Amino acid sequence: MPGILKKYAVVPRRRLSQSFLADDNIARKIVAAAALQERDRVLEIGAGHGVLTRLIVPRVRMLHAVGIDRELAAVLERELPLPRRIRIWNEDILKFDWTVLETDSPEDRCVVVGNIPYGIATEILFRLLEQRKLISRAILMVQKELAERLTGRPQTKAYGVPTVLLSMHARCERLFDVPPSCFYPVPRVVSTVIALNFRAVPV
């Protein structure tokens, strides 16, 4: 069991479909894939117990960490360093107010990172498309089957409406798979980390 979960006796909540990333090596690979710079602003989706959060916050100018679990949001407020660089949002990402990320400079768009809730992954992706003017790129962990659909080729079974809409506005790349053993509790599905690079002009 990951340290913070054990320290605070956190029990995964079935109604939130919680399965926490528990492998620090995978967490480091995800953050490395984001290629974060000191001037970056980051939105983390699904902060959970902070396995990605604690790696991101020392690297960037500002981190907005969004998590729906009130108990874990309070834990992160107590545990994380560099409080001036981070704001914890105890909210549903589908109801998050993206205006806090608005900027006058196209070069100051945010980077999105997250182990997104699989049950609402498609809705989250559509929300990212809606807010694409605020986002430069996204590194996301999703269910492997969804990653296959998002990167599907025309005239294949995986190719569908989400593939078409996403490819118009972003270049989607599969980076690496994550086995169930890297999570607590262990899920029944394989996960995949993907990269989305949003286009300035749709194709």
Buried (B, 14 or more C-beta within 10 A) or exposed (E): BBEBBEEBEBEBEEEBEBBBBBBBEBBEBBBEBBEBEEEBBBBBBBBBBBBBBBBBBBBBEBBBBBBBBEEBBEBBBEBBEEEEBBEBBBEEBEEBEBEEBEEEEEEBBBBBBBBBBBEBBBEBBBBBBEBBEBBBBBBBBBBBEBBBBBBBEEEEEBBEEBBEBBBEBBBBBBBEEBEEEBBBEEBEBBBBBBBBEBEEEEE
